[in-house]
C-alpha cells in the first residue's frame, strides 16, 4: 500500500492540464472510473450529488477516466456534471496501481485516509460520504 499518493499530471475535460501539486494541502476525493458504462455513469452522477456538500468543506472530487478529453466533455455536458473529469493516458492507473473502480480519500498531507475497491453499488458513494463526514467531525 502507498502512504502518499504519487504525483500526477492529467488533462481535464477542457484539455487543460491539472498537476497534483496544485492541490497540495487539500483534502480530496479521487475516483478512478474505468469506463463509460452504466455503472460508471451512475457513480459519476452520485459523486456529483455530494459535490456541493464537499465543496463547502473545500474538498474537490476528481474523477479520473481512461477516456479522451472530448468524450469527457460530452459526458459532462450530457449529464450536467460539476465534478472535475480528468483523462488518464495510462500514467495515473500505473502509478496508483489501479485497474478497476477505485476511490481514494486523500488527506492534507497527500496521505490516503481511505480507499474503496468494491464494485459499484447503491451504497458506494454514501459510504464515501459517511467516511468523509466522520473524519471531519
Phi, psi and omega per residue, in radians:
X1 nan 2.675 -3.132
X2 -1.591 2.509 3.026
X3 -1.484 -0.828 3.129
X4 -2.097 2.659 -3.129
X5 -1.335 2.560 3.058
X6 -1.159 2.733 3.010
X7 -1.180 2.604 3.045
X8 -2.503 2.814 -3.084
X9 -2.543 1.867 -3.019
X10 -2.345 2.681 3.066
X11 -1.512 2.453 3.088
X12 -1.552 -3.032 -3.065
X13 -1.102 -0.315 3.104
X14 -1.704 0.063 -3.125
X15 1.440 0.113 3.100
X16 -1.514 2.520 -3.064
X17 -1.487 2.264 3.024
X18 -1.894 2.166 3.114
X19 -1.857 2.317 -3.036
X20 -1.019 -0.496 -3.124
X21 -1.128 -0.356 3.051
X22 -1.090 -0.420 -3.004
X23 -1.791 0.091 -3.109
X24 -1.027 2.457 -3.136
X25 1.505 -0.009 3.112
X26 -1.925 2.544 2.901
X27 -1.347 2.637 3.078
X28 -2.790 2.796 3.000
X29 -1.841 2.226 3.032
X30 -2.107 2.030 3.141
X31 -1.877 2.129 2.994
X32 -1.575 2.063 -3.054
X33 -2.010 2.003 -2.866
X34 -1.325 -0.230 -3.014
X35 -2.852 -3.014 3.115
X36 -1.902 0.413 3.141
X37 -1.214 3.025 -3.083
X38 -1.011 -0.769 -3.141
X39 -1.071 -0.692 -3.113
X40 -1.169 -0.743 3.128
X41 -1.131 -0.694 3.090
X42 -1.109 -0.718 3.109
X43 -1.066 -0.777 3.133
X44 -1.091 -0.717 3.116
X45 -1.094 -0.716 -3.136
X46 -1.218 -0.701 3.063
X47 -1.059 -0.691 3.120
X48 -1.123 -0.535 -3.117
X49 -1.218 -0.378 3.078
X50 -1.778 0.038 -3.090
X51 -0.922 -0.890 -3.066
X52 -1.092 -0.760 -3.114
X53 -1.086 -0.593 -3.128
X54 -1.466 -0.630 -3.135
X55 -1.139 -0.577 3.059
X56 -0.995 -0.576 3.131
X57 -1.653 0.208 3.101
X58 1.095 0.690 3.103
X59 -2.074 1.741 3.122
X60 -1.263 2.732 3.043
X61 -1.977 2.133 3.094
X62 -1.973 2.260 3.048
X63 -1.934 2.066 -3.111
X64 -1.786 2.186 -3.053
X65 -2.358 2.449 3.093
X66 -1.378 1.082 -2.988
X67 -2.397 2.430 3.134
X68 -1.068 2.648 -3.063
X69 -0.983 -0.685 -3.100
X70 -1.135 -0.581 3.087
X71 -1.218 -0.612 3.081
X72 -1.120 -0.729 3.137
X73 -1.072 -0.796 3.112
X74 -1.023 -0.804 -3.132
X75 -1.064 -0.802 -3.108
X76 -1.072 -0.792 -3.140
X77 -1.156 -0.751 -3.088
X78 -1.149 -0.718 -3.057
X79 -1.668 -0.110 -3.116
X80 1.126 0.632 -3.079
X81 -1.330 2.528 3.083
X82 -1.914 -0.298 3.111
X83 -1.166 2.746 -3.104
X84 -1.418 2.202 3.095
X85 -1.800 2.309 -3.117
X86 -2.179 2.406 -3.100
X87 -1.608 2.101 3.134
X88 -1.614 2.174 3.059
X89 -1.505 0.140 -3.093
X90 1.897 -0.365 -3.079
X91 -1.214 -0.649 -3.139
X92 -1.154 -0.899 -3.116
X93 -0.981 -0.723 -3.119
X94 -1.181 -0.864 -3.058
X95 -1.246 -0.508 3.115
X96 -1.576 -0.156 3.119
X97 1.190 0.623 -3.136
X98 -1.943 2.512 3.069
X99 -2.125 -0.556 -3.062
X100 -2.181 -3.039 -3.095
X101 -0.913 2.119 3.123
X102 -2.576 2.373 3.100
X103 -2.181 2.392 3.141
X104 -2.035 2.412 2.940
X105 -1.850 2.014 -3.006
X106 -1.838 2.380 3.133
X107 -1.584 3.124 -3.072
X108 -1.086 -0.448 -3.121
X109 -1.651 0.326 -3.085
X110 1.157 0.311 3.125
X111 -1.515 2.705 3.095
X112 -1.540 1.962 3.131
X113 -1.394 -0.709 -3.134
X114 -2.670 2.734 -3.140
X115 -2.500 2.399 3.115
X116 -2.122 2.235 -3.133
X117 -2.151 0.162 -3.039
X118 -1.332 2.720 3.027
X119 -1.036 2.651 -3.127
X120 -1.068 2.376 2.965
X121 -2.677 3.113 -3.009
X122 -1.172 -0.273 -3.138
X123 -1.615 -0.090 -2.996
X124 -1.070 -1.029 -3.083
X125 -1.243 -0.718 3.045
X126 -0.991 -0.615 3.103
X127 -1.119 -0.701 3.098
X128 -1.101 -0.827 -3.109
X129 -1.104 -0.712 3.127
X130 -1.072 -0.716 3.141
X131 -1.131 -0.767 3.120
X132 -1.041 -0.813 3.137
X133 -1.034 -0.717 -3.094
X134 -1.162 -0.595 -3.134
X135 -1.278 -0.574 -3.044
X136 -1.473 -0.100 -3.117
X137 -1.048 nan nan
